[in-house]
Amino acid sequence: MGKMTKSEILSALAEGTTMSKKEIGEFMEKVANLAYKEVKNNGEFVLPGLGKLVKIKRAARMGRNPATGESISIPAKTVVKFRVAKAAKEAVL
């Protein structure tokens, strides 16, 4: 079986609640928007039982162009990473 589609996820969540697929979709969208806002303003957003989104500053470093072998400078930048909760790791693995 392949990955669940967005529609399949909404259907599965709607079956386990009293909410409609449309309400579940709106709820999921609100959670995502809240997560983006919190990570941008506070640096992290925790999803209990799953993990957390964390904003990390990546330092400048030297890299290599794989086509030419030439050394290049990679500038510093900010990235977002997802750290999986211990409970989620144990449940899956």
N, C-alpha and C positions, 0 to 999 in steps of 0.2 A: 504494500500500500504506500502511496506517495504522501507528500506533505499535505496538510490540511489547507484548504483555500480559506480566504477571509469569510466567504459565505458559510462554509462548513463550520468554522469556529463560532460564528454568530449563532448558527442553528443549534450547535451543541450547548452553548451557554444559555440560550433561550429555553431549551428543553429542561434544564435544571433549575430554572427560576420562573417567576411569574411575569417576567418582562418579555416584550416582543423582540424580534430580531432588530427592528428599527431602534428600539430603546437601548438594546445592548450595543448597537453600533454607535449611537450617540454617546453612551457612557464610555466606551473604549476610546472614542475620539477625545473626550474631555480628559480622561486619564493621560493620554499621550500629550495633549497640549499642556497640562499641568506639569508633567515630567520635564518637557522642554523648558518651560518657564523656570522651574526650580533649579535645574542644572545650570541654566544660564546665569541666574541670580545668586545661587548659594553653592554651586559647585557639585551638588549631588542630589539624587532622588532615589529613595528606597522603595522597592516593591517587596513588601514582607513575604517571605517564603520563596522568592525568586532570586533577588539580588538587588544591585543598585547601579544606576547610571552615574558615572563620575567624570567630571571635567578635569583633564590632566594637561599640564604644560609640558611639551616635549622639547628638549634642548636641541640646539643646532648641532649638526654632526657632519662628518665627511662620509660620502657615499661613493659608489662607482657606477658609471654608465655601463650597463652590461653589453651594449652593442660595440662600444669602442674601447672599453677598459679604462677610460679617462676618469680621474678622480674629480668629484664635484662636491660643492658645499650645499648641504641641505639646510635651509633656514629653520629656526625655531618656530613652533606653531602649537596651538591648543587643539586637543582632540577629545572626543567623548568615547569612553570605554564602558562596557557592561561587566561588572564583577558578579559572578554567580554565587548565590548564597550557599553555605555549607549544606543546609537542609535539601536544597535542590540537587546538589551534586550527589548526595547520599541516596536520594530518591531515584535518580536516573541511573547512577552507576551502581 
